[in-house]
Amino acid sequence: MATQTYTVDPSHSDIGFSVRHLVVSRVRGHFAQWTAQLELDTDDLSKSSVSVEVDVASIDTKSADRDTHLRSADFFDVENHPKATFRSTRFEPVGGSNYRIHGDLTLRGVTRPVVLDTEFNGQSTSPWGQQVVGFSASTELNRNDFGLNWNKALETGGVLVGENIKIDIELEASKA
């Protein structure tokens, strides 16, 4: 089968993240505005590709003050870098329905290779006759690699914000 275009259903998809806070807990958040396009060969996903564009200003951590700080030059600098992008370079099968999606993540003007550990959750037909597919993916990255260096040392040791960010993606897409 040749590749076919699928577009993300934002009401059934999410890009979330978590990071250590004060060493002892995790803060979670997500991006409310983003788009993705998939070129999928559902018979051979290794022939597929994905591109994602995130409106970084749409960050939501359930704290307006924190979100404002994250949009500032201390972190995402959305005035100068309003979008984050991911472009796959290869789908690597690793057994069963699992893949490693290799690609380039650009965040705050810095591009680095990342690998998404991905599960293809299968395909289905909606009650409205639409062909849909689902994926779950995750990765972990060091925020300093992308110039997100702001932090505060704690009197008790450690830092206010952890360096490692865990990213979790749930994606449902429909054939265009």
VENMOJO-V755388 format. One record per residue. N is the residue number from 1. RES is the residue in one small letter. PSI is psi in whole degrees, -180 to 180 (none if undefined). OMEGA is omega in whole degrees, -180 to 180 (* if undefined). Layout:
BEGIN
{{N | RES | PSI | OMEGA} {N | RES | PSI | OMEGA}}
END
This chain:
BEGIN
{{1 | m | 139 | 176} {2 | a | 162 | 178} {3 | t | 147 | 178} {4 | q | 151 | -177} {5 | t | 133 | 174} {6 | y | 143 | 176} {7 | t | 147 | -176} {8 | v | 140 | 172} {9 | d | 102 | -174} {10 | p | -24 | -180} {11 | s | -11 | 178} {12 | h | 24 | -177} {13 | s | 159 | -179} {14 | d | 142 | 168} {15 | i | 109 | -179} {16 | g | 166 | 180} {17 | f | 163 | 173} {18 | s | 152 | -178} {19 | v | 147 | 177} {20 | r | 141 | 178} {21 | h | 129 | -179} {22 | l | 27 | 177} {23 | v | -28 | -167} {24 | v | -10 | -178} {25 | s | 178 | 177} {26 | r | 136 | 171} {27 | v | 136 | 179} {28 | r | 151 | 177} {29 | g | -180 | 176} {30 | h | 172 | 175} {31 | f | 126 | -175} {32 | a | -25 | -176} {33 | q | 117 | 177} {34 | w | 160 | 178} {35 | t | 154 | 177} {36 | a | 147 | 175} {37 | q | 134 | 179} {38 | l | 137 | 170} {39 | e | 103 | -171} {40 | l | 138 | 164} {41 | d | 98 | -174} {42 | t | -14 | 175} {43 | d | -25 | 180} {44 | d | 86 | -175} {45 | l | -18 | 178} {46 | s | -14 | 178} {47 | k | 12 | -173} {48 | s | 168 | 175} {49 | s | 161 | 178} {50 | v | 144 | 172} {51 | s | 140 | -176} {52 | v | 140 | 174} {53 | e | 124 | -176} {54 | v | 131 | 171} {55 | d | 101 | -172} {56 | v | -29 | 179} {57 | a | -15 | -179} {58 | s | 13 | -180} {59 | i | 140 | 180} {60 | d | 112 | 178} {61 | t | 15 | -179} {62 | k | 20 | 176} {63 | s | 109 | -177} {64 | a | -41 | -180} {65 | d | -44 | 179} {66 | r | -43 | 180} {67 | d | -40 | 177} {68 | t | -43 | 178} {69 | h | -41 | 180} {70 | l | -29 | 178} {71 | r | -18 | -174} {72 | s | 175 | 179} {73 | a | -18 | 176} {74 | d | -29 | -177} {75 | f | -99 | -172} {76 | f | -22 | 180} {77 | d | 57 | -174} {78 | v | -22 | 177} {79 | e | -39 | -180} {80 | n | -20 | -177} {81 | h | 72 | -174} {82 | p | -17 | -176} {83 | k | 145 | 166} {84 | a | 144 | -179} {85 | t | 152 | 171} {86 | f | 132 | 176} {87 | r | 120 | 180} {88 | s | 150 | 174} {89 | t | -20 | -180} {90 | r | 141 | 170} {91 | f | 117 | -179} {92 | e | 115 | 176} {93 | p | 138 | 178} {94 | v | 10 | 177} {95 | g | 134 | 180} {96 | g | -129 | -180} {97 | s | 17 | -178} {98 | n | 143 | -178} {99 | y | 158 | 165} {100 | r | 119 | 177} {101 | i | 111 | 178} {102 | h | 144 | 178} {103 | g | -178 | -179} {104 | d | 122 | 176} {105 | l | 126 | 175} {106 | t | 122 | -177} {107 | l | 127 | -179} {108 | r | 34 | 177} {109 | g | 3 | -179} {110 | v | 130 | 179} {111 | t | 129 | 179} {112 | r | 149 | 174} {113 | p | 141 | 174} {114 | v | 161 | 178} {115 | v | 126 | 176} {116 | l | 119 | 172} {117 | d | 118 | -166} {118 | t | 141 | 172} {119 | e | 127 | 173} {120 | f | 114 | -175} {121 | n | -1 | 176} {122 | g | -174 | -180} {123 | q | 155 | -176} {124 | s | 172 | 173} {125 | t | 127 | -180} {126 | s | 165 | 176} {127 | p | -14 | 180} {128 | w | 10 | 176} {129 | g | 9 | -178} {130 | q | 132 | 175} {131 | q | 124 | -179} {132 | v | 153 | 176} {133 | v | 159 | 179} {134 | g | 146 | 178} {135 | f | 147 | 168} {136 | s | 135 | -178} {137 | a | 154 | 176} {138 | s | 157 | 173} {139 | t | 169 | 174} {140 | e | 138 | 179} {141 | l | 159 | 176} {142 | n | 119 | -176} {143 | r | -27 | 179} {144 | n | -28 | 178} {145 | d | -19 | -178} {146 | f | 16 | 177} {147 | g | 16 | 177} {148 | l | 74 | -167} {149 | n | -11 | -174} {150 | w | 141 | 177} {151 | n | 170 | 174} {152 | k | 133 | 175} {153 | a | 145 | 179} {154 | l | 144 | 179} {155 | e | -32 | -178} {156 | t | 4 | -178} {157 | g | 153 | -178} {158 | g | -171 | -177} {159 | v | 162 | -178} {160 | l | -46 | -176} {161 | v | 128 | 179} {162 | g | 158 | 180} {163 | e | -34 | -174} {164 | n | 128 | 180} {165 | i | 127 | 175} {166 | k | 127 | 180} {167 | i | 131 | 178} {168 | d | 131 | -176} {169 | i | 131 | 170} {170 | e | 128 | -172} {171 | l | 127 | 170} {172 | e | 131 | -177} {173 | a | 150 | -179} {174 | s | 147 | 177} {175 | k | 132 | -177} {176 | a | none | *}}
END
